[in-house]
Amino acid sequence: MNRRPAGPDLAAIASAASREAGGVPVTLLGGYLPAAADAAASGRRLTVAELAGYGTSGEQAALSGVALRGLVDLFLSATWRLWRELPAGTSPAAARAAGLAVLRAADDAVAAAAEGFERALLAVARREEAERREFFDDLLSGRGRVGDLLVRGDQLGLRLAGPHQVVVAGPASAGATVNPAGVEIEAVVADAAAPSSSLVATRGGQVVAIVGATAGDEAGRVARALARVLARAQPGTGTGHVPPPAGTGRAGAGTGAVQPPWRVVAGRAYPGPSGVARSYEEAAEALDVAHRLGLPEPVASAAELLIYQVLLRDRAAITDLVRTVLTPLAAARGGAAPLLATLAAYFAHGGVAAAAARDLHLSVRAVTYRLARVRDLTGRDPTVPADALALQVAVIGARLLDWPATPLADG
């Protein structure tokens, strides 16, 4: 009585393939080996159910920390070991058909497993991004509980018990949003902040970076690095440099300078989760002030702009000062804007009319004439220290309030 030849030892093949793939679990093969052996014998394709199972194996591999290369190696190693153990065909044509069936089965199985692997990674990435964004919102808004924020921050690499600073970067043009295509913002921030920890996200159309403040200059390095890398990107609306609004005298304190397309401001350092929220609020307010002032430099700190923030906090008082001191300038030919620009340049250059004239591309005579018109209209002489102080603060207030482009609020 003739005995049927014994089939290949699929368990031994799977174990050997696992060892060759660096210890990738045998279970990830699922029913691949018997299906491939059957495909070699019958020439059939793998079924939809079988392919779904290999997709599930790919998901399991990704979630358990198995590398995609190891998973592919497992399937391919099992394939060639299986082929070596299969009985020879009755003819060259039969052998060729069996070989094609096995190769096709391996290709389909590996593709399904890789797809499942990528699907699982994408799901994990989306979940982690959602969790990180929720953490960011809870932390920066001050809504979260301190203990919970400390634990979640530690999981993301932030030891919130220590001092941190928040750096905020936003486009200079109104209504634009962050769109730094092709720019690895997180890598840039991490490199600049090292060895301190950092965390980055976009929020409200701005880039927000939380940076540990241990050595003292981490936030400054991050701000400068962001300014450099964002200069190569474009805001979401508009491109290149953003010109100042016509007639406002904003650009570079009215000196004719061109505004940068991005501005970056660092808040001051404070400890604890509440300190992060405070630093963020401070940086966001300072960024708004930098926009209003039309500062020519892309990087600033909240500490440098503190005096302007103080002025804005009493909006009624600064509005009253602008109304009292500067509104008479509206009676000048051409309106108040040229005279405001002249005052801003004059004060920016320490009261030197010649330097202001060069900045404004005017003659010295034209500048002195405009200063005289300011004196005649307001009753305050820009060359007299006591009058100059009131005029300078009022000019700053006008820029913060965007006057005369925006009417002053009623008192």
LINTAPE-V613539 format. One record per pair of residues at least 12 apart in sequence whose ideal C-beta (glycine too) atoms are under 7 Angstrom apart, sorted by the first residue. I is the first residue (numbers start at 1). GAP is how many residues later the second one is. If there is no record, write none. Layout:
BEGIN
((I GAP) (I GAP))
END
This chain:
BEGIN
((5 82) (8 29) (8 74) (8 77) (8 78) (10 23) (10 24) (13 20) (13 65) (13 68) (13 69) (13 72) (14 12) (14 15) (14 19) (14 64) (16 65) (17 57) (17 60) (17 61) (17 64) (18 56) (20 57) (21 49) (21 52) (21 53) (21 56) (22 48) (24 42) (24 46) (24 47) (24 50) (28 29) (28 32) (28 33) (28 43) (28 46) (29 45) (29 46) (29 49) (30 23) (30 24) (30 27) (31 19) (31 22) (32 22) (32 43) (32 46) (32 77) (33 45) (33 49) (35 15) (35 70) (36 43) (36 46) (36 66) (36 69) (36 70) (37 45) (37 49) (39 62) (39 63) (39 66) (40 46) (40 58) (40 61) (40 62) (43 54) (43 58) (45 59) (46 59) (46 62) (46 63) (51 57) (51 61) (54 55) (54 58) (54 59) (55 57) (55 58) (55 60) (55 61) (56 60) (57 56) (57 59) (58 13) (58 55) (58 56) (58 57) (58 58) (58 59) (58 62) (59 57) (59 58) (59 60) (59 61) (61 56) (62 55) (62 58) (62 59) (63 57) (68 46) (68 49) (71 42) (71 46) (72 38) (72 42) (75 31) (75 34) (75 35) (75 38) (76 30) (76 34) (79 23) (79 27) (83 19) (86 12) (132 24) (132 69) (133 68) (135 17) (135 21) (136 65) (136 67) (139 134) (139 137) (139 138) (140 63) (140 136) (140 137) (140 140) (141 136) (142 132) (142 135) (144 129) (146 127) (149 124) (150 123) (156 43) (157 40) (157 42) (158 39) (158 41) (158 52) (159 38) (160 112) (160 113) (160 116) (161 110) (161 111) (162 50) (162 52) (162 109) (163 50) (163 106) (163 107) (163 108) (163 112) (164 46) (164 47) (164 48) (164 49) (164 105) (164 111) (164 112) (164 115) (165 46) (165 48) (165 54) (165 101) (165 102) (165 103) (165 104) (165 114) (166 42) (166 44) (166 101) (166 110) (166 113) (166 114) (166 117) (167 42) (167 44) (167 52) (167 55) (167 56) (167 59) (167 97) (167 99) (167 116) (168 38) (168 40) (168 97) (168 115) (168 116) (168 119) (169 37) (169 38) (169 57) (169 61) (169 93) (169 95) (170 35) (170 36) (170 93) (170 117) (171 64) (171 90) (171 91) (172 70) (172 87) (172 88) (172 89) (172 90) (172 91) (172 119) (173 62) (173 64) (173 65) (173 69) (175 62) (176 59) (176 60) (176 61) (176 62) (177 28) (177 58) (177 59) (178 24) (178 27) (178 28) (178 29) (178 58) (179 54) (179 55) (179 56) (179 57) (180 50) (180 53) (181 52) (183 46) (183 49) (183 50) (185 15) (185 22) (186 14) (188 37) (188 38) (188 41) (189 20) (189 33) (189 36) (189 37) (192 29) (192 30) (192 33) (193 18) (193 19) (193 25) (193 28) (193 29) (196 15) (196 16) (196 18) (196 22) (197 15) (198 12) (198 13) (198 14) (198 24) (207 19) (208 72) (209 13) (210 66) (213 56) (219 47) (220 46) (223 41) (223 43) (223 76) (224 75) (226 38) (227 35) (227 37) (227 71) (227 72) (230 32) (231 31) (235 26) (240 21) (241 17) (241 18) (241 19) (241 20) (242 17) (242 19) (243 15) (244 15) (244 50) (245 160) (247 90) (247 158) (248 89) (248 154) (248 157) (249 88) (249 91) (249 92) (249 95) (250 44) (250 149) (251 43) (252 42) (252 44) (253 40) (253 41) (253 91) (253 95) (254 86) (254 87) (254 90) (254 91) (255 89) (255 90) (255 93) (255 104) (256 103) (256 104) (256 105) (257 39) (259 35) (259 37) (260 38) (262 36) (263 24) (263 27) (263 28) (263 35) (264 34) (264 35) (265 18) (265 21) (265 22) (265 25) (265 35) (265 36) (265 37) (266 17) (266 35) (266 36) (267 12) (267 13) (267 15) (267 16) (267 35) (268 14) (268 34) (268 35) (282 20) (283 19) (285 24) (286 14) (286 16) (286 19) (286 23) (289 16) (289 19) (289 20) (289 23) (289 111) (290 15) (292 107) (292 108) (292 110) (293 15) (293 106) (294 105) (308 88) (308 92) (311 85) (311 86) (311 89) (312 88) (318 79) (318 82) (318 83) (319 82) (319 89) (319 90) (319 92) (320 91) (321 72) (321 73) (321 76) (322 72) (322 75) (322 76) (322 79) (322 81) (322 86) (323 85) (323 88) (325 53) (325 55) (325 65) (325 66) (325 69) (326 68) (326 72) (328 49) (328 50) (329 45) (329 48) (329 49) (330 74) (331 46) (332 41) (332 45) (335 69) (336 68) (337 67) (338 32) (339 31) (339 34) (339 35) (340 55) (340 58) (341 19) (342 14) (342 18) (342 25) (342 28) (342 29) (343 31) (343 39) (343 48) (343 52) (344 51) (345 14) (345 15) (346 25) (346 36) (347 45) (347 48) (351 32) (353 14) (353 15) (371 12))
END
